[in-house]
Amino acid sequence: MNQIVKHNPIIALLITLMTIAIATPASAQRVLDKEEIRQLNGVDLLESQGAKLPMDAVFTTADGRDVALAQYFLDDKPTILALVYYECPIVCPTVLRSLGNTINDLDYTAGEDYRILVISFDHRESSTQALNKREDFVRTYERSKTNPAVKSGIEFFTGSEESIKALANSVGFAFNEIAGGEYAHPISLMAVSPEGILTRYIYGYDYPTQDLKLTLLDASQGKIAASIGDRILHFCYRYDPLAGSYSLVAFRVMQIGAGLSAIILAVIIGLLFMGERTRQKKRLANAQAIEQSDSTHSSSSTTAGNTAGAAPGQMS
């Protein structure tokens, strides 16, 4: 038996998977039956970059106010949008925890430079649930302790079935309820421009800080760049949809290098030119000083000669 497993990697893989499945605790993901697999159909994201969010869709804030989505797209701030459900046992809390960790490392501030909108796609969930999740999320955000703008930059919502469907359909986010009251749904955040246009999907659980910064810069078309370094970063990196991440664009790096070289050369030439002018001025000043000195010396000699010539006559 051991020899068969050793020389047959497929059998070894199957045994490994079976061992993992047996060892997995009951609270973790389990093997689905045929009916549950059927219910999972259609939960992939249908990418819809360029789609406009339904601005007239109304959602309820964590403090119980009904607001149209358009209210959050009246300025130049880009938005990170998360569709979750608050009673999700594993996936959604992991997504929000990972996002929270990333924004703590990001040198942009929620509420000042961008906003985060978290919306439950389960229409049965309440504002109380949204409030509890929002408080947990804001509590872990370090800037919330010192910056009051954060409170307006992070919102958690619930909504009607109609509003949720309108939003989910606009961004291609499908979800299905499965046994036990849980949902099958994609794992993705979304970036939205200040005009309410979907610009990027951010898949999985890991959100590198630089990638999130570039995503926000893209969504705002560079408007939130806080420094020359951010502008250079935005210029040199481009999103690669095949790799699902940002990559350095060699041609743009060469452009930056050529531009810097031209600036450095111009500065060097300018300094040399200024140095030469300074030296010319010094030479001219020295020449004038020598000429003046010679003139003074000549005048003194003439005066001395006249005095010497007049002395014998006076003596006679």
Number of C-alpha atoms within 10 A of each C-alpha: 5 8 7 10 14 11 10 11 11 11 13 15 12 12 13 12 12 12 11 11 15 11 9 12 10 9 8 9 10 11 8 10 8 9 10 14 11 11 16 19 12 15 17 15 19 14 14 17 17 15 15 17 20 20 16 13 18 22 21 21 21 21 13 15 12 14 15 15 19 15 11 21 18 10 10 16 24 29 31 25 19 23 23 23 24 21 16 14 12 11 17 20 17 15 20 18 15 16 22 19 17 19 20 16 13 15 12 16 18 25 20 15 21 24 25 21 17 24 23 24 27 21 15 11 17 18 19 14 17 25 19 13 20 18 16 12 17 17 13 14 19 14 16 17 11 8 13 12 15 22 15 13 19 21 23 25 28 30 23 18 12 12 20 22 17 16 21 18 16 19 22 17 22 19 21 13 14 15 10 6 8 14 20 20 22 20 20 19 21 19 25 28 24 20 20 22 21 24 21 23 22 20 16 14 17 13 19 16 17 15 17 19 22 24 28 29 23 22 27 23 16 17 15 21 20 12 9 9 10 16 16 14 19 20 19 19 18 17 17 11 10 6 8 11 16 17 13 15 13 11 10 15 16 12 13 15 12 12 12 12 12 12 12 12 12 12 12 12 12 12 12 12 12 12 12 12 12 12 12 12 12 12 12 12 12 12 12 12 12 12 12 12 12 12 12 11 11 12 12 11 12 11 10 11 11 10 11 10 10 10 10 9 7 7 6 5
